[in-house]
Amino acid sequence: MQALAEGGLQVGELAKLYFPGGHDIPMMQDKAKSLSETNALLQQETVTIYEAAIKHQNCFILVDVLQKKDNRLDLIEVKSKSWAPDESFTYKNKDDIYRDWQEYLFDVAFQTWVVRQAYPDYQIEPYLMLIDKTQKATVDGLHQHFKIVEENGRSEVQVKEGVSKADLGTPILRKVHVGEYVDQILNCNGRDPEHKLEAAGFEQWIQTLSEYLQADKKYPVTTGNKCKDCEYRIPPDKLSDNEKSGFVECWREAHHWSDKELAKPHVFDIWNDRRTGKYLDQGVYHMEELIPGMLRANPDTLYEQTEWSYGQRQTVQIMKASGRHSQDEAVLTGLFKEMETWNYPLHFIDFEAVTPAIPFHKGQKPYKKTPFQFSCHSIYEDGSLEHTAEWIEDTPGKFPCFDFVRELKKCLEGDNGSIFMYHHFENTVLNDVIDLLGERQPVDAEELIEWIQTITKGGSREMIDQQRMVVNYYYSPYMKGSNSIKEVLPAVLNESPKLREIYSQPYSGLSIKDKVLYKIDEGTGNVLSPYKLLDPIGYGIPDYETAEETIAEGGTAMMAWSRMQFDDVSEEEREATFEALLKYCELDTLAMVMIHQHWEYLKAS
């Protein structure tokens, strides 16, 4: 989320450069001053204002870009969402706005309403400024013009001094007129109303919320399936002492639940279940309330299968979470049969890649994956383990994709061993690289494409998805509703005496040295996730000032590598960051190894 937010800030600054000569209203200054400056600028016949401040009653907005020409105001709301010129905002069989576009169009509709109320004598035309997913960057280093910096605990963008519209190449943002959709929303035709307040009409909706805000009162809570993806649903162990879960607050208020009821496994936690709305309609909120007729599989035959369907896998979780089945881990014999088909040595690979809204390199489209790092662990037939390879592009501004594939090929082409990925990310990345090879045609393009096609989907040596095997064959109650490697790893560590034996001893690979990775959390009695044991950036470097941030998940890795593409980073910081990135990627492939080692232990038991 932080990476996406920072990408949005960069896109906002890029948009300003597409409208040169504008006046910037400082965002953090007093509202009254911002309003006064905006009104003064609007006295000009023609003017462009960035972050224009506009108020009607107690509704206050900041318009990303406001352009005035005579009696017309173009309201331009900049979003970092990608869009194609042939893409519709509404469903084909009805006029309702696509759910994925509603938050963006309702946002600009509210802004349009405020501006029309504040300036009734003007013609107001609303636009979204969106990322054109079909447009390639036509210059190198476009992303590096917009550096993220921290100011007073907030992320801000520092635009490279002297950069102008001419330096940006062909625009990757497109100004899209959305007046038709704004009018739909203002006339209550944008979607079926989601609550009584919305059904009362747009103006009444705003007026009522405005009154509650003025009185500093919370609008009465209504819970429902909309809460499933609530961003304020934070697990207790992720909250600091002075933080609260907004989800808990709402559900406690609406249902008068105690802490005990709030702690029960919720139907929202069922893996990949799209029927939660039906459960809520029947007054069913907790997994323990799901009776056999509501389950998608027969709970009595779950462990007799060789492979689970999605419905069976969901039922396994429900039965164990609700205490109706034992808390033992479950593994199906189909896993062991599949394991017998693999060729040694087994190679476990992991990639790290950036997916920037603003491309780093010429010829790339927005949000296309750019791999910059990989790690590979190998297990041999005698059970021995080796961290066989790691690679990272550490030269700022250098296009990494082709060297990445060349080094990966060197690592894997020496034998016919089975190759493992976790989920389909690696497959997607390599297919994106094939497209780039076809476009740029380096001298070894044909050779690299042919090799990639052998290990991607449909190839003679197609990568095996370990996450698919978790879904099809394995479940531990420690995983709850997640199949993420960040949850499966601590689960198998808690389950496995073999892993306790191996990783209670110091482990060493190419970057991680002499590290004990099996440790107990004294507070819970469970095994700590090894990701929590990774050293912070700069650990062990004397006098290194920022040894606080730890790279322990993909989003942080992406942001850290992106920072290293700017030329004002010190060599000390660069070295510390790359070292932390290598350790993180190494742990990702070691995590896959640990899962495999536990399965080998179960197979032999």
N, C-alpha and C positions, 0 to 999 in steps of 0.2 A: 504493500500500500504506500509506503514511503517513497519507493522508487517511482511508482506511478504518479504520485503527487509532485515529485520533483520534475518528472518529465513534463507534467502539465505546466509548471512554472516556466520551464525552458520554452515550451511551445508558445506561451503567452508573450514572452519577450521576442521570439521570432516573428510573431504576428505584428508586433509594433513596427518592426523594421520593414514590413511589407506596406506600411502606411507611414512613410517618412514625413518629417516636419511637424509631427504632432506635439501637443503639450501634455506633459506627464503630471498628473495630480498625485502627490505622495500619499500612499495608502494609509500610512500609520499616523497621519496628522489629525488634528481635531476635525470632527465632522462638519462643524459650522464653517470652518475655513475652507474645507474641500468644496462645500456647496457654494460658497461665495465665489471661489475661483472658477468653478464650472460655469456659474451664471454669467460671470464677467466675460469669459471666453465665448459664450454663446451669443454675445452681442455682435460678434463679427459675422459677416455674411458667409464666409467659408472658413471652416476650422476643423481640425482633427484633435480629439481629446482622448488621452489614455486614462483609464480609471476615472471616468467622469462620475461625479457624485450627484445623485438626484433623489429628491425626497417628495413624498406625498403623504400628508398626515404623519403617521408614525411608521411608514414604510420607507426604508432607506436602501438604495442600491448603488453599486459601483459598476459602471458599464465598461467592459474591457476596452472597446474602441467605439467612440461616438463621432460620427462624421456629420457635419452640418454643411449644407449647400442651399442657400436661400431659405426656403420654408420647409426643407426636408431634413429629417434626422435619420441617418442610418445607424441602427443599434446593432453592434457586432459583438456577439458573445463567442469567445474563443474556447474551444474544447480540444483536448488531446485525443479524442476518439477518432478512429479511422473510418473512412467512408469512401465509396466508389461512386463515380458520377452516374452510374446506372442503377444505384441503390435507392429503393423507395423507403419512405418513412412510415408507410401505412400497409396494413394487411391487404392482400389481393382481393379477398372475398368480402371485405367490409372496410369501412373508412377509418376504423380505429387505428390509433398510432401504435406501432410495434412497441412491445414492452421495453425492449432494449433502448429505445429512443425516448421513452416518456420522460425520464428525469431531465434530459437535456432540453427537450422542447417545452416542458412545463416551466423550467427555469427561465428560458428566454420569453415565455408567455407572461410570466410574472413581471419581468423587467419591462416588457412592452406595455403592460397595463399601467405600471407606475409612471413611465415616461408620458404616456397618453394623458394620464390624470394631471401630471405636473405641467405639461405643455400642450394643452388641448388645441391650440391653433396651428400646431405643426403636423405635417404628414410624417408619421413614424413607420419606418420599414425595418422589420427585424431580420437578422441574418445569424446563421451559425458559421463560424470559421472552423473548418474541420480538416483533419489530415487526409490528404488524397492518397489512398493506399495503392493507387496505380502509378503514382509519380515517383520516378527514381531521382535521387539526388544527382545533380549535374556538376557538383564540385566536391572535392575532398575536404575533410575537416569541418563540415557544416556544424556538427555537434559541438566541436571544441570552441565555437564562438560563445557558448553559453555555459559558463561554469557555475556550479552550485556551491555556495558558500554559506557558512553559519553566521548569523548576526543576531545576538541577544537571544539565542536558543531557537531561532527560526531559520528555515532554509530560504535563501534568496538567490537570485540569479545575477551574476556579474557578467555583463556583456563585454566581449573583447573590445578594447579601445580602438576606435577608428573603423569598425566594421560598418558597412553600408549595404543597402539593398543590392547593389551591383555585385557584392561578394557572395551572395546567397545562391546564385544560379537560378534555375527554373523553380518557381515556388512549389513547395510541397504542401502548402495549405490552400484550401479553396473556400471562397466566400459563397455561401449557399443561402438563397432567399427562402425564408420559412414562414412568410406571412400567412399563407393558406392554412398551415398547421396551427399557428398561433391563434388564428380566428376560430378554428375548430375548438381549441381548448377553452378560449374565452367564452364560447357559446355552449360549453359543456358537451361537446360532441367528440372529444378526443379519445374517450374510453368510457366504459361503464363505470359509474361512480363507485369508489371503493369504500365510502362511508357516508353517513347522513350529511355531514358537513359539506362534502364535495357535491352531493346531490342538490344542495340548496342553491348552488350557483357560484360561479367563480368569485364575484365580488363579495358575496356573503361569506364565502370561505375565508377570504383574506380578512374581511372585517372582523369576523369572530376570532380568528387567531391573533389578530392585531390587538383586540381587547384583552385577551388572555395575557399576551406579552406585556401590555401596558400595566396590567394589574399584578404582574409577576406570579401568575398562576399557571399550573400545568393543565393542559387540556385533558379531559377524562380519558384514561387509557382504554384502548380496545386491543385485545390480543388476537392473534390468528396465524394463519400460515405465512403471512407477511413477515412474521418474526423469525422465520427459519434461518434467514441469512443476516440476522441483526448484527451489525458491526460492534455493538456494545455488549454482546454476549461473550464475556471474558471468563475463562476458568478461574476459580479462586486462587490457584497457585501462581497465576500471572498478574494478580492485583497487588499493588503495594498497600501499605497500611491506610493511606488516605484516599484510596480509589474505591469506586463502587462499580458493580455491574449494572448497566442500564436495563438489560434484559431481566435480571433478577428483580430489580425495583418494580418494573412494569407487571411482571407475572405475580409477584407477591401482592401488589395492590389490586389487580384485577380478579385474582382467584383466592386471595386470603391464604396463601400457602405458607407453611412453616419452613424453616431451614431444612427439615427432614424431607419434606415433599419436593423442595427445590433441588435437593441433591439426588433425587431418584433419576434413573436413566429416562430421558425424555424421548418421545417418538421422533423428534427432530434429529436425534443422534443415530438413527438407524442408517446404516450405510446405503447410499444410492437409492433411497426410497422416495418415490414421487407421489405416494398416496397419503402423505401426512395431512393434507387438507381434509381428506375424507375422514381420517381418524378424529380430527378436531371437531368436525361437524357432528360426529357421534358422541362427543364428550369424552373422548379417549385422549389422554395427554401423556401417560407414562407407558413404557414397554410392558410393565406388569399387567396392564389393563387389556392388552391384546389377547383375546381368546382364540382358540384354534380356528374358528371360522374366519377370523380376520387375517390369519397367517397365510403366506403364499406357498407354504410347503408343509408336508406332514412332519411334525416334530419327532415322531417315533422312528423315522427311517433315515434321519439326517446323516448318521455316521456309518451307514451301510453303503453309501455311494462311493464311486471311484472319483467323481468330480462333481462339484456343486454347481447348480444353476445360480443365477443372481438371487432368485427367491429363496432357495435353500440356504444360501450364505447369509442372507438377511435373517432368516429364521434361527440359524445357529446363534447369531449375535443376540437376538431378542431372548431366546431361551436361557442363554448363559447370563446375560445382563439382568434378567428378572429373577434369577436364582432357581429357575425350574429345571435347569440342567447343571451338571457339575461344573466347577470352575477350572477343570483341567483344560489344557490346550487340546485342540482337535486337529488331527492330520489325517488325510485320506490316502489310501494305498495307491491311488493314481499318481501321486507325487513321486513315489518310489519307482514306479514303472517308467515315468518320464525321465527320471534321473539316470536310468540304465541306458538310455539312448544317447547320452551326451558323450562327446569325444574329448579326451584329455590332450593337452592341458586345458583347464577351464579358465577363460579370461573374463574378468569382471571390469567393465569400463564405465566411466562417468564423464560427462562433459559439463563445462560451465560456458554460458553464452550470454551475451547482452541482446536485448530486444528493444533498442532505443526508438522513441517516437521520432527523434531527429537523427538521421543516419550519420555514422562516423565517416563513411567512405562513398566516393563517387560510384554511381551505378547501383546503389542499394536502395530498396524501398523502405518506407517507415515500418517499424515493428518487425522487420525481418531478423531472424536469429543470426547472430555473428558469434561463432564459437571462438573462444580465446584460450581454452585450457582443457586438458584431459588427464585422467589418471587410469592406470591399469594394474590390477592385482591378478596373479595367476596361481592356480592350484594344480599341482601335478598329481599323477596317478598314485604316487606313494603317500599323498596327503600333505606334502610339504608346500609351503606358501612363500611366494616371492612378490614383492612390489616391483613389477618388471619395468614400468615406465611412468614418467610424468612429463608434462610439457606445458609451458605457458608462454604466451607472447608478451614479452616485457619491454619492447621498444615502443615508446609513445607514438601514436599516430600511424603505426604500420598496419597494413591490411593483414589480418591474421588467418583468414579462412583456408588458404591453400597450403600454407606451411603446416597448419593444424592437421589437415588430412594426410599430408606427406609423412609427418611424424607418426600419426596413428597407423598408417599403412606399414611403416617400418616395424612397429610394435607387434602387429598381428599377422603379417603375411608369412612368417617363418614356419607355421604349422597349420593344421586343420582343426585346431581345438575349438570347442563351442564357445561362443561369445555371449555374454549376458549384459543386459541393460536393465534399468529399473524404470518401468513405464515406457512410453513411446517417444520420449523427448529426444533421445539420441537418434532415433530413426528420422524424426522430423528435421533435426538439425542437418543431418547428412543429405537429405533430399533438397534442402535449401541450398546447400553448398553445390550440389549437382547443377542447379539452375545458374549459380554464379560462374561455375566452370564453363558451362555452355555459352554464357554471354561474353566472358572475358578471354576465353581460349588461351590460357598459358600453354607452354610447349608440351606439358605432360597432361593436358586436360583429358584427352581420351583415355589414357591409362588410369588416371584417378577416378574418372566416372565409372569405368568398367569395374574397378575394384570396389568402389562404394556400392555398386549394384549387387555385388556378391553377398554383402553382409546386411543390406537393408531388406525390407519386406519383399518376399518373393524370390530372394537370392538363394544361391546354392548353400550359403553359409549364414543364413538369416539369423540375426541376433535374437536371442531368447529373452523374453520379458519376465524378469523375476517377480515383478508386481502382479502380473497375470497369474503366476503360480501361487502367490499368496492368496489371491481372490478365489482361485479354483480349488485349492487343496488345504489351506492352513488358516486356523484362527486361534488367537489367544485372547482371553478376556482383558488382558492388559492393553490391547490395541483399541478397545472400545469400537467406535465407528469409523476408524481411520485405517487406510492401507498405505499411508505415507511411510517412507523408509524411516522418517524421524520418529514414528511411533512403533513401527515393527521392530526396529533395532532394540530399544529398551525392553520390549516385550519378550523377545527371544533371549535376551540376557537374563531377564528375571526367571525364565523357564528352564534355562539350560545349565546343568552341572558341568557339561563339557566346556562351555564358554567361560564359566567361572574358573575352571582349571587353567585354561589357556591364557586368559587376559588378566588374571590376577598377577601374572608375571609381566615384566616390562616388554612392550612391543617396540620394534624399530622397523621403519620403512625408509624410503628415500628422503622424506622430509620430517616425519614424526620420529623422534628418537627417544628410546628408553622411557616410554610412557605406559604407565599402568592404566588400563582402560576399563577395568571392572572395579567399581567402587560403589559402596552402599550409601544412600542418602539417610543420614541419621534421623532426619525428621519423619520420613515415611517408612523406612525399612526396606524400600525398593532399590533396585539398582539404578544408579544415575545414568542418564543418557551420556554416552561418550562425547557427544557434541557439546555438552556443558563443561567438559574437561579440557577443551581446546584452549590454548593460551591466547591472550589478547594480542592484538597487533603491537609489535614492538617489544614483546616480552623477552627479557634477557639482554636487550640492548641498553647499555648504560646511558642514563640521562635522557632516555626517550620519553617525551612529554605526554604522548597520547596513548599510553598503554592501557586503554580502557575498553575500546571497541573490540569485540570478538567476531570473527567471520564464522558463523555456525549455521547458515542457511543460504539458499541460492540467491535470494533478493539482495542480501548484504554483499555477497560475492560479486554480483553484477554491478552494484553501486561502487564497490571498492575498486574494481578494475577500471570502471569508467572514470573515476577520479584520477587514475594514473595516466590518462591520455592527455592531460593538460601539462604544458611545459614548465609550469612554475612550481612543480612538486619537487621537494628536496630528494637527493639520492638516498638519504637515510630513510625517509618515509616510504619511498618507492620500494627499497629493499625489504623493509619490514612488512609492507602490504603484500608483496609477492610471496614472501615466505609464509604468511598467514593463509593466503589463497591456496598455495600448494598443500599445506597441511589439511585444510578443509576438504579439498578434492580427494586427497588420499584417504581421508576418513570415510568419504562417501563410498569408495570402492571397497574399503575394508568392511564397511557395514554390510555390503552385499555378501562378502566372504563370510562374515559371522552368521548371517542367516543361513547360508549354504552349509556351514559347518554344523549348525544346530540340526538341520535336516539330515545330514549324514549321521549324526548321533542318533536321531530318532529311527532312521532306517536300519541302523545296526542293533538297535535295542530289541 
